[in-house]
Amino acid sequence: MTIAAIIATVLVGGQFVAPSIATSVLRQRLAKDGRVVRAHVSAFPWVQLLWQHADRVSATMADYRAAPGHIESLLHEVDGIGTVDVSIGVVHTGLLTLHAVTLTKRGDELVGVGTLELSDLQAALPVVRSLTPVRDSNGQVLLRGTASVLGVQASVDVVIAARDGKLMVAPSGLLGAFTTVTLYDDPEIQVQSVTATTVPGGLRFVTRGKLT
C-alpha cells in the first residue's frame, strides 16, 4: 500500500469515527448537568475537530442545571462551530428557571428563546409584586407592578433590556439603583436586544446577541 493510499484510508476512516467520538464526548459532558435526549456532531473534514471546530452541533435535553459561569464557558466553546441548535425543556440557572429553551448559532449570531414565568421573575425582585406585561419596543420589555417602599404602596415599571452588552432587569427610577439584577454578563458575548410575547402565566423571550 502506497503512502497516498494509507493517508486516504486514514482520512476516510476518520470521517466515520471522529464525529462519533466527538458526539460521545459531547453527550457525556452535557450529562453531568442534565438529562440528554439526543446529541450529534457533524464535521467535514473531520480533522477540524482537532482544533475544536465543527460544522454543526445539535443537542436535545430534558433539563439542564447551570452552575455559575458554566453557561458562559459552553458559549465560548461554540465560537469554532458554524451552526448550533440546542433545545432544553427546563433550564435552572440558580437565579431563574426557564422553560422550553432553544439556543441557535449561525456564524457569530446567537439567538436564545425561553419562557419565563412571572412568579419566578417576581421572586428575583422581591420588592416588586403583581407584574404584568405593558410594552415591548426598542429592544426592551416593560412590565408594571407594585412595590412597597417604607410601607407605602406605589406603581412601578420594571424594564428588561440589553444594556452595554448585558441583559439587565430593574425597576425604573430610584428603586432601580437598589434592585437591579444582571441576568447575563459576558465580555465575549454582546447582548443586543430582547423582545417578548405574552404566554399564560409568563413571557416568551427572544434574546439576540453576538460573539465578540
N, C-alpha and C positions, 0 to 999 in steps of 0.2 A: 504493500500500500504506500502510495506516494505521500509526501508531506502535505500537499494540497488536499488529498483525499482525507487525511487524518483531520486537518483543520475543518474541512467541510462536515465531517462526521460529528466533530465536537460542537460546531455551531448548530447543526440541525438537531442533534440530541439535546443540547442545552435549551433549545427553544421549547421543547416539550417538558423538560424537567424543571428549569429555573423558575418560571412563573408559578408552577405548582408549589415549589418550596416557599416562594415569597408569599403566596396565598396562605400557606400553613402558618408561617411566621406572623402574618397579619392577624389571622384568626386567634392565635394563642395570645398575642399581645392585647387584643380587644377583650378577650375572655377574662382577663384579670379584673376588668371593671364593669362587666355586664354579660348578658346572655346574647351570644352571637347566633343569628339565624343563618346568615349566608355571608361569605366574603370571597372576593375574586380580584386578582391582579393580572393585568394584561401588559405585556411589554414586547415590542418588536423593533429592533433585535433585542434578544434577552440580555445581552451584555450591559445594557444601560442600567440594569438592576444593580450592577456592581457599584454604581455611583449614586444609588438610591433614587434613581429616576424610573419612571414608568409612563406608559401611555394612558392607562386608566386604572383606577382603583374604585371598587364598589363594595358596599357592606350594608347589611340589614341587621339591626339589633333590636331585641325586645326592650331592653333598658340599658342605661349607661350611668354609672355614678362617677362623676368627675372630681378627682382630688384637686386641691388648689394648684393652679399652674399647669395641670395636665392637659387641659384643652388647648392652651397656648402652645405647649410642646408638640402636640399632634398636628396643629395647624401649621407650625413651622416646617414640619416634615413633608407636607404636601406641596411645598414650593417646587419640587422637581417632578411633579406629576401633572400631566396635561389636563386630565379630566377626573374629577372626583364626584361620586354620587353616594351619599350616606343617608340612610333612613333609620331613625330610632324611635321606638314607641314612647319611652319616657326617659328624660334626662334629669338627673338630680345634680344640681350644681352646689348644693350647700346653702346658698342664698335663696334660690328659686327652683321650682320644679317646672319643666317644660314638657309638653305633650305633643305627639305627632311631629317630631322634629325631622327636618331634612337639611342637609348641607351639600351644596353643589359648588364645584370649582371649574371654571373654564379659563385657562390661561392664568392671569393674575386676578381675575374677578371671582369674588366669593359671594354666595347668597345663602343666608340661613333663614329658615322658616320654622316657626314653632308656635304652639298655643300656650298662652299663659293665663291661668285662672286669676280673676281679680282678687280672690281671697288670698292667694299667695303673694300678690303684689302688695296688698294692704299689710300683710304680715312683715314685709320688708320695710314698710314705712309705718311704724306703729302709731305715729301721731295723727295719721290720716285715716278716715273711715268713709264708708259708703261711696266708693269710687264708681263713676260711670263715665263712659267714653263721650267726648264732646266733639272733637275735631281731629282730622288727620290731614296735615298740609305742611308744605315747606320742609319735608324730611323729618318731621317730628310728630308725635302723638300727644294730644291734650286730653286729660281726664279731669273730672271735677269731683270733689268730695268735701268732707267737713273735717275740721281739725279743732282740737281743744287746746287752747293756749292760756295758761294761768286761769283755768276754769271758765274761759269764755269760748263758746262755740262760734266758729266762723267758716264761711265757704272758702275753699282753697283749690287752686288749679294745680295739677300735677303734670309735669312735662317729661316725656320720654323722648330723648333726642340724641343725635350724633353731634358731639362737641369736641373739637380738637382731636378727631380721630378716635374718640372714646364713645361708648354707649352709656349714657347717663340717665338717671331718673331722679327728679327733685321737685318738691313743691315750688311754686313761683313765689317771688317776693322774699321778704326777710326770712321766712321759715326755711327756705331752700338753703340758706347758708349753714343751717344746723343739721339738716336731714338729707342732704344729697347722697345718693347711693350710686357707685360706679358698677354697672353691670358687666362691662367688658373694657379692658385696657391693655393693649399690647403695642409697643412701639413699632413692631414689624408688620402690623395689620391695621390699616386705617379704616375705621368705620365711617361710611359716607352718608348713609341715610337709613331711616327706619319708618315703615308705614304699618298700618294695622287695619283689620276689619273686625267687626263685632261678631262673636260667636256666642252661643248660650253659655253664660257664666264666665266669659272671659274675652280675650282678644287673640286674634291670629296675626302674629307679627311677621314681617318680611324685612330682614336687615341685610343691607348690601355693604360690601367692603372690598378692599384691595390690598394685596400683598405689596409691601414697600421694599 
